[in-house]
Amino acid sequence: MRWGGGAVAIVTAVALLWLGLSITPPRTAGNADTPDLARGAEIYAEACAVCHGTALEGQPNWRSPGPDGRLLAPPHDATGHTWHHADRVLLDITRRGTAVVVGGGYESNMPGFGETYSDQELRDTLEWIKTHWPERERQFQAQVTAQDQAPR
């Protein structure tokens, strides 16, 4: 009987766990907690890849100014510096454009996309980019974002 009661308890616990997971509302696209990565990939392909590369590789010689004197588009993979910045900064640059965010007469070819895409769509795109970073870079960027969000 002792084993029977233990087995019933285990089966009950597993069933409750299973039921608890199955009755949790599914996360849907547009839910701020769960990015729509497919939409992020689509937006990246239509708006970002032309400069930042289809494989997030950036433009060749991206650390050097181009013929117009402006820096070229950096990679968004682990070889670039995107992962060094907090979400807030990355989304602000994506929303308003680099020159506006940096200010002080800085010139950039990076336009703002805030009038083309919603904040959620821009977040989805950033989250899709993050899926291409190695774990070390994702953890570093998450820490930078957490520090940026900490009350001051």
Buried (B, 14 or more C-beta within 10 A) or exposed (E): EEEEEEEEEEEEEEEEEEEEEEEEEEEEEEEEEEBBBEBBBBBBEEBBBEBBBEEBBBBEEBEEEEEEEBBBBBBBBBBBEBBEBBBEBBBBBBBBBBBBBEEEEEEBBBBBBBEEBEEBBBBBBBBBBBEBBEEEBBEBBBEBBEEEEEEE
